[in-house]
Amino acid sequence: VVLKNFSCSNKFVYYLMISEYFKNKSHKATKERWYLIIGLFILRIISMYLWLKESLIGLFLYPLFSWLSIVNTFHDACHFSLSHNPLINKIFSKDYSY
């Protein structure tokens, strides 16, 4: 069902159309998304090592990869769309202020 016709004012009809559209679609992170999250986390660890070694490139890469990895996991976890397991979503939606 393509949601192009919004002339109907009945909310129930919209609800049925949207329910039908998302019926067999998963809202959880795909395997590719998990690869991205793991890859960004690894880059974050590498850049943290460079930063701790007082490398100038680490000074710029560590905040960048930290932000990229945290924003991806935190945002998805807060919307409960990171995993089917609620505990994983809860862990990743906690504060990353370390």
Buried (B, 14 or more C-beta within 10 A) or exposed (E): EEEEEEEEEEEEEEEEBEEEEEEEEEEBBEEEBBEBBEEBBEBBEBBBEBBEEEBEEBEEBBEEBBEBBBEBBBEBBBEBBBBEEEEBBBEBBEEEEE
